[in-house]
C-alpha cells in the first residue's frame, strides 16, 4: 500500500513546472532567457532580460497580443499610473506610452497606443542583430540600456516556444465529426 502512495507523490513532484502554471524555461544566454508560461486562460512566450541587479525587461507574446514589461524590484508604482518612456537607438528616438501593470512594473506601448504593433517588429529585429536600445524615463529613474544585441543566439529557442504556443492554442472543433481522443 505504501508503494502506490510513494509513486503518486513522486509523480506530483516530478511534474513539469509548466503543469502548475509556472514558466518552463527553455534556454538562456548572456542575461537573456526564453520561457513558456502555461498560464490560464492564455499561455505565452517570455523573452526576458534580467540585469541581475533588480531590473528586468520582458517581451510576452500570446497568440493574440504582445506585451513589453519593464520592472524594477524597488519601484512602488501607484495603480492607474500613466507616463511616457523615450526609446533611443542609433537612428531613432521614439516616445511611447507606459502604464501601470503591477506595483513594480510598467507596461510599454499599451494595445490602444499608436505604434503598438511595432513590438513584434522589435522582437524580430532583435534576433537579426538590432542595436541596443536606451530607455529614458519621465521621472527621476536613470536611463537603462536594453542589450538587444545579445539576444540573437536565442532565436531558435524563441521560435520553438512560439510553435509550442501555436500548438497549445489551436481552436477545438465543435462539430458532429470531432473526436474526443
FENWO-V177303 format. One record per helix or strand. SS is the DSSP state (~ for helix, > for strand). FROM is the first residue (numbers start at 1). TO is the last residue. If there is no record, write none. Layout:
ss={SS/SS}
from={FROM/FROM}
to={TO/TO}
This chain:
ss={~/~/>/>/>/>/>/>/>/>/~/>/>/~/~}
from={2/17/23/32/44/55/66/82/93/105/118/133/144/148/152}
to={13/20/29/37/50/61/72/88/102/108/127/137/146/150/168}
